[in-house]
């Protein structure tokens, strides 16, 4: 493995082969997906027939605007909910978020006390790194092969064949595809060196160790293999990095965790990022109500302004960016017309400006509810807008009406099928 960094190589493979971790906004219940379907069906039924230009750029812009809406929806996922607005939630704070980040997940009714956390070691995953082999014909006999992967006590068998003319890199690529498609908690990829040699790197998705185990996974020869020694030939069983648990101290008390993310006291969602300096622990606590309010409003404003800037930056004559900007700005103007006394105003470009000190003064004067209520209504409307964009982003693409619906009330669906366009944008998230 000389010449490459194991962690850097594995991180590259993880970002390439492992599915993206979805935000909470992408984790749908069955009822949520049913609502999406019903919304699409309703649009199809009520829409006229449009002439859609075969413009790849315009469709790409539609995909992009859908992603901008999703990003904004993710930022607003808690704000404006029917239960409790995140604008008035408590907010946790870390004295060094580069080493330990924290999010408050409590109900807000508990008594929260500050605590310290000192990190000796992060939890790591297991990484196997094979032999570097030249891009030449495989030196193994042609025929059928198999190997076993034992992952956390579960045995899986992989079978493949080596044919005449197959090179080492061909078979390595085949094995990485087999492992990645299996979905057994492993990710694999190829690493090349300057001599045009390649090796297979296999890593576990999970970090740390399960009780009673010394490794996350083990790869061995299979008894059903017609030809042996394929594991040894490729080096699939060579462990380059052993998995270890996170080792840390809470208020001086020693703890271990198989993951770098865990909850403390059902209130603090902790993520370990780096080891701390000896004798310099990170302090975790809860911000006071006014500081939490300021931070949450800042997040709302930044999310809205970022969306407006992204949409305004679209330079395509067939994409109605001004229409989308106008609709979004109108939502803000409607709900924030009386918030100037609390330091929240809308400028000529439709962006929101806010004065943190004015907002803090209003909160100190007991006017927190008056400041929060219009913001809560604004976020609810903004969430509804992002959902509308996600369902039918093609409404902002130039599409002349070709024929209107049957005025006699026919229930036949429209030839314009929004799901044909929206569906391709959901393929990574559903």
C-alpha positions as CSV (number, residue, x, y, z in Angstrom):
1,X,0.0,0.0,0.0
2,X,3.0,2.3,-0.2
3,X,2.4,5.5,-2.1
4,X,-1.3,6.1,-1.2
5,X,-3.1,7.3,1.8
6,X,-5.6,4.7,3.0
7,X,-8.1,7.2,4.5
8,X,-7.9,9.5,1.5
9,X,-8.4,6.7,-1.0
10,X,-11.3,5.2,1.0
11,X,-13.0,8.5,1.4
12,X,-12.9,9.0,-2.4
13,X,-14.5,5.6,-2.9
14,X,-17.1,6.2,-0.2
15,X,-18.2,9.5,-1.9
16,X,-18.3,7.7,-5.3
17,X,-20.0,4.4,-4.5
18,X,-22.0,4.9,-1.3
19,X,-25.4,6.4,-1.6
20,X,-25.6,10.0,-0.3
21,X,-26.9,10.2,3.2
22,X,-30.3,11.8,2.9
23,X,-31.3,14.8,4.9
24,X,-34.4,14.3,7.1
25,X,-36.4,16.0,4.4
26,X,-35.6,13.1,2.1
27,X,-36.7,10.4,4.5
28,X,-40.3,9.9,3.6
29,X,-43.0,8.0,5.2
30,X,-45.4,6.0,3.0
31,X,-48.1,8.7,3.4
32,X,-45.6,11.4,2.2
33,X,-45.0,9.5,-1.0
34,X,-48.7,8.9,-1.5
35,X,-49.2,12.7,-1.2
36,X,-46.6,13.3,-3.9
37,X,-48.3,10.8,-6.2
38,X,-51.7,12.4,-5.6
39,X,-50.3,15.9,-6.2
40,X,-48.7,14.8,-9.5
41,X,-52.0,13.1,-10.6
42,X,-54.0,16.2,-9.8
43,X,-51.6,18.4,-11.8
44,X,-51.8,16.0,-14.7
45,X,-55.6,16.0,-14.7
46,X,-55.9,19.8,-14.6
47,X,-53.1,20.8,-16.8
48,X,-53.6,21.7,-20.5
49,X,-51.4,20.2,-23.2
50,X,-48.1,22.1,-23.6
51,X,-45.5,22.1,-26.2
52,X,-42.2,21.4,-24.5
53,X,-39.0,22.3,-26.2
54,X,-36.3,19.7,-26.5
55,X,-33.9,22.0,-24.7
56,X,-31.4,20.2,-22.5
57,X,-30.2,23.4,-20.9
58,X,-33.7,24.4,-19.8
59,X,-34.4,20.9,-18.4
60,X,-31.0,21.0,-16.6
61,X,-32.1,24.3,-15.1
62,X,-35.3,22.7,-14.0
63,X,-33.3,20.0,-12.3
64,X,-31.1,22.6,-10.7
65,X,-33.9,24.7,-9.4
66,X,-35.5,21.5,-7.9
67,X,-32.3,20.9,-6.1
68,X,-32.2,24.5,-4.8
69,X,-35.7,24.0,-3.5
70,X,-34.7,20.8,-1.8
71,X,-31.8,22.5,-0.1
72,X,-34.0,25.2,1.2
73,X,-36.6,22.7,2.3
74,X,-33.9,20.9,4.2
75,X,-32.9,24.1,6.0
76,X,-36.5,24.7,6.9
77,X,-37.3,21.1,7.8
78,X,-38.2,21.9,11.5
79,X,-39.1,25.6,11.1
80,X,-42.7,26.3,10.7
81,X,-43.9,22.8,11.7
82,X,-47.2,22.4,13.4
83,X,-45.7,21.2,16.6
84,X,-43.1,23.7,17.7
85,X,-41.2,26.2,15.6
86,X,-37.5,25.8,15.6
87,X,-37.3,29.6,15.7
88,X,-38.1,29.3,19.4
89,X,-36.2,26.1,20.1
90,X,-33.3,25.8,22.4
91,X,-30.0,25.7,20.7
92,X,-26.9,23.8,21.8
93,X,-23.4,25.3,21.5
94,X,-19.9,23.8,21.4
95,X,-16.8,25.7,22.5
96,X,-14.9,24.1,19.5
97,X,-17.3,22.9,16.8
98,X,-14.3,21.9,14.6
99,X,-13.6,19.1,17.1
100,X,-17.0,18.3,18.5
101,X,-20.3,19.6,17.0
102,X,-23.6,19.4,18.8
103,X,-27.3,19.8,18.1
104,X,-30.0,20.2,20.7
105,X,-32.6,17.4,20.3
106,X,-34.4,17.6,23.6
107,X,-38.0,18.7,24.2
108,X,-36.9,22.0,25.8
109,X,-38.6,21.1,29.1
110,X,-35.5,19.5,30.7
111,X,-33.0,21.2,32.9
112,X,-29.8,21.3,30.8
113,X,-26.4,21.6,32.4
114,X,-23.1,22.3,30.7
115,X,-20.6,19.4,30.4
116,X,-17.2,18.8,28.9
117,X,-16.0,16.2,26.5
118,X,-12.4,15.2,25.8
119,X,-11.7,13.0,22.8
120,X,-8.8,10.7,22.8
121,X,-9.6,8.7,19.6
122,X,-12.3,8.8,16.9
123,X,-14.1,5.6,15.8
124,X,-12.7,4.3,12.6
125,X,-14.0,1.8,10.0
126,X,-12.2,-1.3,8.7
127,X,-10.3,-1.0,5.5
128,X,-8.8,-3.9,3.5
129,X,-6.3,-3.1,0.8
130,X,-5.2,-5.7,-1.7
131,X,-2.1,-6.3,-3.8
132,X,-1.1,-3.9,-6.6
133,X,-1.2,-5.8,-9.8
134,X,-0.1,-4.8,-13.3
135,X,-2.8,-4.3,-16.0
136,X,-1.9,-7.6,-17.6
137,X,-3.8,-10.8,-18.2
138,X,-4.8,-12.5,-14.9
139,X,-2.2,-15.1,-13.8
140,X,-5.0,-17.3,-12.3
141,X,-6.4,-20.3,-14.3
142,X,-9.5,-19.5,-16.3
143,X,-12.7,-20.8,-14.7
144,X,-15.3,-20.1,-12.0
145,X,-14.3,-18.6,-8.6
146,X,-16.0,-17.7,-5.4
147,X,-15.1,-16.0,-2.1
148,X,-17.0,-15.5,1.2
149,X,-17.5,-12.2,3.0
150,X,-18.4,-12.4,6.7
151,X,-19.9,-9.1,7.7
152,X,-20.8,-8.7,11.4
153,X,-21.5,-12.4,11.7
154,X,-23.5,-12.8,8.4
155,X,-22.0,-14.8,5.7
156,X,-22.2,-13.8,2.0
157,X,-20.8,-15.7,-1.0
158,X,-19.7,-13.9,-4.2
159,X,-19.2,-15.9,-7.5
160,X,-17.6,-14.8,-10.7
161,X,-15.7,-16.1,-13.7
162,X,-12.3,-15.4,-15.3
163,X,-12.3,-15.7,-19.1
164,X,-9.6,-15.8,-21.7
165,X,-8.1,-12.3,-22.1
166,X,-9.4,-10.9,-18.8
167,X,-6.8,-8.6,-17.2
168,X,-6.2,-8.0,-13.5
169,X,-7.9,-4.6,-13.7
170,X,-10.9,-6.2,-15.5
171,X,-11.5,-8.7,-12.7
172,X,-10.7,-6.1,-10.0
173,X,-13.4,-3.8,-11.5
174,X,-15.8,-6.8,-11.6
175,X,-15.2,-7.5,-8.0
176,X,-15.8,-3.9,-6.9
177,X,-19.1,-3.9,-8.7
178,X,-20.2,-7.2,-7.1
179,X,-19.4,-5.9,-3.7
180,X,-21.0,-2.5,-4.1
181,X,-24.2,-3.9,-5.6
182,X,-24.6,-6.4,-2.8
183,X,-25.6,-3.8,-0.3
184,X,-24.0,-5.7,2.7
185,X,-22.4,-2.7,4.4
186,X,-19.2,-2.7,2.4
187,X,-17.9,-0.3,-0.2
188,X,-15.2,-1.1,-2.7
189,X,-13.1,0.7,-5.3
190,X,-9.9,0.7,-7.3
191,X,-6.7,2.6,-6.5
192,X,-4.0,3.0,-9.1
193,X,-0.3,3.9,-8.6
194,X,2.2,5.7,-10.8
195,X,3.3,2.3,-12.3
196,X,-0.2,1.8,-13.8
197,X,-0.8,-0.9,-11.2
198,X,-4.2,-1.2,-9.5
199,X,-5.5,-2.7,-6.2
200,X,-8.9,-3.2,-4.6
201,X,-9.7,-1.3,-1.5
202,X,-12.7,-2.5,0.6
203,X,-14.1,-0.5,3.6
204,X,-16.9,-1.0,6.0
205,X,-19.7,1.5,6.1
206,X,-19.9,1.3,9.9
207,X,-17.2,2.4,12.3
208,X,-16.1,0.8,15.5
209,X,-16.6,-2.8,16.7
210,X,-19.6,-4.9,17.7
211,X,-19.3,-6.6,21.1
212,X,-17.5,-9.9,20.7
213,X,-15.9,-9.1,17.3
214,X,-12.4,-8.0,16.4
215,X,-13.2,-7.0,12.8
216,X,-16.1,-5.6,11.0
217,X,-15.7,-8.0,8.1
218,X,-13.5,-10.9,7.0
219,X,-13.0,-12.2,3.4
220,X,-12.0,-15.8,2.8
221,X,-11.8,-18.5,0.1
222,X,-15.1,-20.3,-0.6
223,X,-15.3,-24.1,-0.7
224,X,-17.6,-23.8,-3.7
225,X,-14.9,-22.2,-5.8
226,X,-13.7,-24.4,-8.7
227,X,-10.4,-22.7,-8.6
228,X,-8.7,-21.6,-5.4
229,X,-6.4,-18.9,-4.1
230,X,-8.3,-15.9,-5.7
231,X,-8.6,-14.2,-2.3
232,X,-4.8,-14.5,-1.8
233,X,-4.1,-13.5,-5.3
234,X,-6.0,-10.2,-5.1
235,X,-5.2,-9.7,-1.4
236,X,-8.9,-9.2,-0.5
237,X,-8.3,-10.4,3.0
238,X,-5.4,-8.0,3.8
239,X,-6.5,-5.6,6.6
240,X,-4.9,-2.2,6.2
241,X,-6.8,-0.5,9.0
242,X,-8.5,-2.2,11.9
243,X,-11.8,-0.8,13.2
244,X,-11.7,0.9,16.6
245,X,-14.3,2.5,18.9
246,X,-14.3,6.1,19.8
247,X,-12.6,6.8,23.2
248,X,-13.7,9.9,25.1
249,X,-14.4,11.4,28.5
250,X,-17.6,13.1,29.6
251,X,-16.9,15.3,32.6
252,X,-13.8,13.2,33.2
253,X,-15.7,9.8,33.1
254,X,-14.4,7.4,30.5
255,X,-16.7,6.2,27.6
256,X,-16.5,4.2,24.4
257,X,-18.7,4.3,21.3
258,X,-18.7,2.4,18.1
259,X,-19.9,5.5,16.3
260,X,-18.6,9.1,16.3
261,X,-22.2,10.3,16.6
262,X,-24.3,9.6,19.7
263,X,-26.8,11.3,22.1
264,X,-26.0,12.5,25.6
265,X,-28.9,12.7,28.1
266,X,-31.5,12.5,25.3
267,X,-30.8,16.2,24.8
268,X,-27.5,16.6,22.9
269,X,-26.7,15.0,19.5
270,X,-22.9,14.9,19.6
271,X,-20.6,14.4,16.6
272,X,-16.9,13.8,17.2
273,X,-14.7,15.2,14.5
274,X,-11.2,15.4,15.8
275,X,-9.2,14.4,18.9
276,X,-9.0,17.2,21.5
277,X,-5.7,18.6,22.9
278,X,-4.6,17.0,26.2
279,X,-6.1,19.0,29.0
280,X,-8.3,21.1,26.8
281,X,-11.8,19.5,26.7
282,X,-14.6,20.9,24.6
283,X,-17.5,22.5,26.6
284,X,-21.1,21.7,25.6
285,X,-24.1,23.7,26.8
286,X,-27.3,25.4,25.8
287,X,-27.6,28.9,24.5
288,X,-29.9,31.3,26.2
289,X,-33.3,31.8,24.5
290,X,-32.4,35.1,22.8
291,X,-29.2,33.8,21.3
292,X,-30.9,30.7,20.0
293,X,-33.6,32.9,18.5
294,X,-31.0,35.1,16.7
295,X,-29.2,32.0,15.4
296,X,-32.4,30.4,14.1
297,X,-33.5,33.6,12.4
298,X,-30.1,33.9,10.8
299,X,-30.5,30.4,9.4
300,X,-33.9,31.2,8.0
301,X,-32.7,34.5,6.4
302,X,-29.6,32.9,4.9
303,X,-31.6,30.0,3.5
304,X,-34.1,32.3,1.8
305,X,-31.5,34.7,0.5
306,X,-29.4,31.9,-0.8
307,X,-32.4,30.5,-2.7
308,X,-33.2,33.9,-4.2
309,X,-29.5,34.4,-5.3
310,X,-29.4,30.9,-6.8
311,X,-32.6,31.4,-8.8
312,X,-31.7,34.9,-9.9
313,X,-28.4,33.6,-11.2
314,X,-30.0,31.4,-13.9
315,X,-29.2,32.9,-17.3
316,X,-31.5,31.0,-19.7
317,X,-34.1,32.7,-21.8
318,X,-36.3,29.6,-21.7
319,X,-36.3,29.4,-18.0
320,X,-38.7,31.7,-16.1
321,X,-36.4,32.6,-13.2
322,X,-37.9,36.0,-12.8
323,X,-41.3,34.3,-12.3
324,X,-40.0,32.1,-9.5
325,X,-38.1,34.9,-7.9
326,X,-41.2,37.1,-8.0
327,X,-43.5,34.4,-6.5
328,X,-41.0,33.7,-3.7
329,X,-40.4,37.4,-2.9
330,X,-44.2,38.0,-2.8
331,X,-44.4,35.3,0.0
332,X,-41.8,37.2,2.0
333,X,-43.5,40.6,1.4
334,X,-46.9,39.3,2.5
335,X,-45.7,37.7,5.7
336,X,-42.9,40.2,6.8
337,X,-44.6,43.5,6.1
338,X,-44.9,44.3,9.8
339,X,-41.5,43.0,11.1
340,X,-39.4,46.1,10.7
341,X,-39.6,47.0,14.4
342,X,-37.9,43.6,15.1
343,X,-35.1,44.4,12.6
344,X,-36.4,42.3,9.7
345,X,-36.9,44.0,6.4
346,X,-37.0,43.3,2.7
347,X,-34.7,45.3,0.4
348,X,-35.3,46.3,-3.2
349,X,-33.8,43.1,-4.6
350,X,-36.2,41.0,-2.6
351,X,-33.6,39.8,-0.2
352,X,-34.2,39.9,3.6
353,X,-32.0,42.1,5.8
354,X,-32.1,41.7,9.6
355,X,-30.6,43.6,12.5
356,X,-29.6,41.1,15.2
357,X,-29.5,43.8,17.9
358,X,-33.0,45.0,17.1
359,X,-34.3,41.4,17.3
360,X,-32.5,40.9,20.6
361,X,-33.9,44.1,22.0
362,X,-37.4,43.1,21.1
363,X,-36.9,39.7,22.8
364,X,-35.5,41.4,25.9
365,X,-38.6,43.6,25.9
366,X,-40.9,40.6,26.0
367,X,-41.9,40.8,22.4
368,X,-40.5,37.4,21.3
369,X,-43.9,36.0,20.3
370,X,-44.7,39.1,18.2
371,X,-41.4,38.7,16.3
372,X,-41.7,34.9,15.9
373,X,-45.3,34.6,14.7
374,X,-44.9,36.3,11.3
375,X,-41.7,34.3,10.8
376,X,-43.4,31.0,11.6
377,X,-46.1,31.8,9.0
378,X,-43.5,32.8,6.5
379,X,-41.6,29.6,6.9
380,X,-44.8,27.5,6.6
381,X,-45.5,29.3,3.3
382,X,-41.9,28.9,2.2
383,X,-42.0,25.2,2.9
384,X,-45.2,24.9,0.8
385,X,-43.5,26.7,-2.0
386,X,-40.5,24.4,-2.0
387,X,-42.8,21.4,-2.1
388,X,-44.7,22.9,-5.1
389,X,-41.4,23.4,-6.9
390,X,-40.3,19.9,-6.2
391,X,-43.5,18.4,-7.7
392,X,-43.5,20.5,-10.9
393,X,-40.3,22.4,-11.6
394,X,-41.2,22.3,-15.3
395,X,-43.8,25.0,-14.8
396,X,-40.9,27.5,-14.8
397,X,-39.7,26.4,-18.2
398,X,-41.1,28.1,-21.3
399,X,-43.9,25.8,-22.5
400,X,-46.6,27.4,-24.8
401,X,-50.1,26.1,-24.4
402,X,-51.0,23.8,-27.4
403,X,-54.5,22.8,-26.4
404,X,-56.7,23.3,-23.3
405,X,-58.5,20.6,-21.4
406,X,-61.9,19.4,-22.4
407,X,-64.3,22.0,-21.1
408,X,-67.0,19.3,-20.6
409,X,-65.1,17.9,-17.6
410,X,-63.4,14.8,-19.1
411,X,-61.4,12.9,-16.5
412,X,-58.8,11.8,-19.1
413,X,-55.3,12.7,-17.9
414,X,-53.4,15.4,-19.7
415,X,-50.7,14.4,-22.2
416,X,-48.4,16.7,-20.2
417,X,-47.1,14.3,-17.6
418,X,-45.2,16.2,-14.9
419,X,-43.9,12.9,-13.3
420,X,-41.9,12.3,-16.5
421,X,-39.8,15.3,-15.6
422,X,-40.1,15.3,-11.8
423,X,-39.4,11.6,-11.6
424,X,-36.0,11.8,-13.0
425,X,-35.0,14.3,-10.3
426,X,-36.2,11.9,-7.5
427,X,-34.0,9.0,-8.6
428,X,-31.3,9.6,-6.0
429,X,-33.7,10.3,-3.1
430,X,-36.5,7.8,-3.2
